Amino acid sequence: MEKLTNQEEEVMIYIWEIGPCYVKDIVTKFPEPYPPYTTIASIVKNLERKEYLSSKRYGNTYEYTPLIKETEYKKTFMSGVVRNYFENSYKEMVSFFAREHKISADELKEIINQIEKGKE
């Protein structure tokens, strides 16, 4: 799985949210002023080339469908972030966010509860 650029990732997030869609559907998900249609169409073509999307032609337009699930993408690239920036330790990653005040004690407790419920 090829890593996406920031623009490609942003477009894929909208596509995962929408599901099968057309370029015009993606454009309208962006805040105004909307990006140019041609820019989004170009990004979508790159995503199709990278095999993140498939397309189906209807007349002179294409409907795009995700081939990669959002969870699959997150799992692959979060593992790389943990490996490259946190010494392959999720504990180090969580500690970093706690030290940087990006996650609260209450949120940590909630995570622990979710983990404990998952073990049952």
N, C-alpha and C positions, 0 to 999 in steps of 0.2 A: 504494500500500500504506500503510495507516494504521498509525502507531506504536502499539505496545501498551503498556498500563500494566504496572507491575512484576508485579502479580498475574496479568494475562492472559499475560504472557511466561512466568511460572513454569508456568502450566497448559499453555501450548503446548509447552513443553519436555517435559513429561510425555507429552503426546499424541504428539509426534514420536517419543519413545522407545517408546511402546506401539504406535502405529499405530491403526487403527480400534478404537474403544473406547466404553464407556458411562461415564456420570458416576461410577458407583461404582468403576470401574477407576482413574479419575483420583484420587479421594479417597484410595484406599488407597496411592497412590504417595507421598503426603505423610507426613512423620514424625508419630508420635503425639504429642499428641492430634490426631486427624484434624480438619481443618476441617469445618464443617457442610456436609452434602450440598447444601443450598439455596444456599449461598454459591458452591460450585463450579458448580452448575447455572446460576446467574445469570451467572457469568463465561463459561461455555461458550456460553450464548445470545448474549452480547455478541460473542464470537469468531465465532459463526455470522453475526451481523448485519454484522460487519466483513469477512465473506467469507474468513475464515481456515479455516473448517470447513464441511463439508456434513453433513447428517443424513439418516438413513434410519429410518423408524418401524417398530418391531416391537411390535405390541400397544400397550401403554401406556408403552413406553420407546423411547429413541432411541439409535442408534449414530452416533457422530461420526467423521468422517474428515478429516484435514488436506487443505486445498486448496492451501496454500502450503508449499513445501519449506523445511526449516530452513536449508539453504545459501542459498536465495534471500533469506530474511529477514535472515540475517546479513550477506550481501553488501550489501543495500540500506542497512541501518542502520549498519554499520561504516563505510561510505563517508561517511555523514553525520557520524559521530564524528570521522573523520580530517579531513574538511573543516572542521568547526566548532571543533575543539579543537586540531588539529595543523597548521594552515595548509595543509591539503590535501596533507600530506606523510607518507607511511608511514614514511619515514626518521625524521622528528621523533617519530612515535608510538613506534617501537622505541627510539629514544634516550631518550625519557621513561621507558619501562619499565625500561631498563637503569640509568638514573640513580636511579630509585626502588627499585632492587634487587628488581624484580618478575620479572626474567628474568636468568638467569646467563650467563656467558661460554660455558659448555658448551652451553646451550640455543641461544644465538645461532649457535654453530658448527653445531649440528644443523640449524637453519633454513637456513643457508648451504648445507649439503650437500644438503638437500631441493631448494633452488632450483636448484643446479647439476645435480642428477640430472634435474630437470624440463626443463632446457634440452637434454638429450641426445636 
